């Protein structure tokens, strides 16, 4: 068994292409400039508003849910085309977009401020501080599912302050800001915090992988060497781990669906601008797709490697064995020695 595993790993790594240092440097150079012309005529220039780096205490998200839970609201079917009419939704089915338009904007519209400013002026200033982590999410998700995933992920970091664009950015001015402002905001915030958490659901076909902004945030996280983690609800995470323990093919299929060229944006001009950036990369879409896949692979390996030593001996062995299987599937030439040493430990436990 030992020799067959070694041969399989050698065969795999000998055929696995690695990104050159030149490609990564070229990507970093492109991002540092972000000289991309938006196709729109923005009301607010990219340099006219400061970048907000304050975030909210994690408890703010739960308080927001508790305030509106069980209530029903009239929401637009399409906020870009109000002629499509409205639909009544219970709060639990409202997307983050619904929450922004129907609940948050009325709170801050009088002062045309962000929610963090509102909390400081009218609620509790202690709920706002320099953010420690950048939250990446799809606005199509129900707001409650995002909150559930974040609280499950940060259950051991109950005092963390999160940069959640819904609360940190000025949502009254947001529609008037150009691509340069948004791209600069996300890039600078991620670089400053050095920590990105992406909300993913369902894990087999995550919505963020279809959203151009989310993919943009992921590749910024990768090239800035930021810590990257994935937040899931407890149920999703359990299903994810159990599935890849037995069959990593489903996870590989999920990565195979990543394609920035097929991603979408709410604003067509943002999509065009992101695609313009992609076209300037060394290998165009392949560069960003490969970086994102590598980021997800590294996160997954780190998750499986983080064994709960308090579990039963059988569970510990199964998790280490799962890590070994994933190493065989994904290992790259650059990290072969490090992962092979851990794989040897896994084999000794089987």
Helices and strands as residue ranges (DSSP letters): H 2-14, H 21-33, E 54-57, H 58-68, E 72-76, G 82-84, E 86-90, G 91-93, H 96-98, I 99-104, H 105-108, H 115-122, G 125-127, E 128-130, E 133-136, H 143-153, E 161-163, H 165-168, G 174-176, H 179-193, E 195-199, G 203-205, G 207-210, H 212-223, E 227-231, H 234-246, H 249-256, G 260-262, H 268-279, H 285-305, H 313-330, H 336-349
